[in-house]
């Protein structure tokens, strides 16, 4: 019975230590966040404006052609890198 009592004491002591440590950690994180919020200046930059779509048909055509060319080059490199080299080369 003595071993069981010692085990329970150790269990309660261990859980108490862990609970206190985690509580102190949460408290220190909240205090540091409050200090950082108070000591840092508010942001002064304005958020970037969203990009606008192409203004005319020519811009859209040029963008589509550039994307198609980039995809073609990417896929041709991908296929050429996957083909095995013939023996002796």
C-alpha positions in Angstrom: 0.0 0.0 0.0 2.9 2.3 0.6 4.0 2.1 -3.0 0.5 3.1 -4.2 0.5 6.1 -1.9 4.0 7.2 -3.1 2.8 6.8 -6.7 -0.3 9.0 -6.1 1.9 11.6 -4.4 4.3 11.6 -7.3 1.3 11.8 -9.7 -0.2 14.8 -8.0 3.1 16.6 -7.6 4.0 16.0 -11.3 0.7 17.3 -12.6 0.8 20.3 -10.3 4.3 21.2 -11.6 3.2 20.9 -15.2 0.0 22.9 -14.6 1.9 25.7 -12.9 4.6 25.7 -15.6 2.0 25.9 -18.4 0.1 28.7 -16.5 3.2 30.7 -16.1 4.0 30.2 -19.8 0.6 31.4 -20.9 0.8 34.4 -18.5 4.3 35.4 -19.9 3.1 35.1 -23.5 0.1 37.4 -22.8 2.3 39.9 -20.9 4.9 40.0 -23.7 2.2 40.4 -26.3 0.7 43.4 -24.4 4.1 45.0 -24.0 4.9 44.5 -27.7 1.5 46.0 -28.7 2.1 49.0 -26.4 5.8 49.7 -27.4 5.6 49.3 -31.2 4.2 52.1 -33.3 1.1 51.4 -35.4 1.8 50.5 -39.0 2.0 53.6 -41.2 2.0 51.9 -44.7 -1.2 51.7 -46.7 -2.2 48.3 -48.0 -1.6 47.8 -51.7 -4.5 48.3 -54.0 -5.9 45.2 -55.7 -4.6 44.6 -59.2 -7.0 45.6 -61.9 -7.9 43.4 -64.9 -6.4 44.3 -68.3 -7.9 47.4 -69.7 -8.3 46.3 -73.3 -8.4 43.2 -75.5 -4.8 43.5 -76.7 -3.4 43.3 -73.1 -5.5 40.2 -72.4 -4.2 38.6 -75.6 -0.6 39.4 -74.8 -1.0 38.0 -71.3 -2.6 34.9 -72.5 0.2 34.3 -75.1 2.8 34.8 -72.4 1.2 32.3 -70.1 0.8 29.8 -73.0 4.5 30.2 -73.9 5.6 29.7 -70.3 3.5 26.6 -70.0 4.9 25.2 -73.2 8.5 25.7 -72.1 7.8 24.3 -68.6 6.1 21.2 -70.0 8.8 20.6 -72.7 11.5 20.7 -70.0 9.5 18.4 -67.8 9.1 15.8 -70.6 12.7 16.1 -71.6 14.0 15.6 -68.1 11.8 12.5 -67.6 13.0 10.6 -70.7 15.7 8.2 -69.9 19.1 8.5 -71.6 19.8 5.6 -74.0 22.6 3.3 -72.9 26.1 4.3 -73.9 25.4 8.0 -73.9 
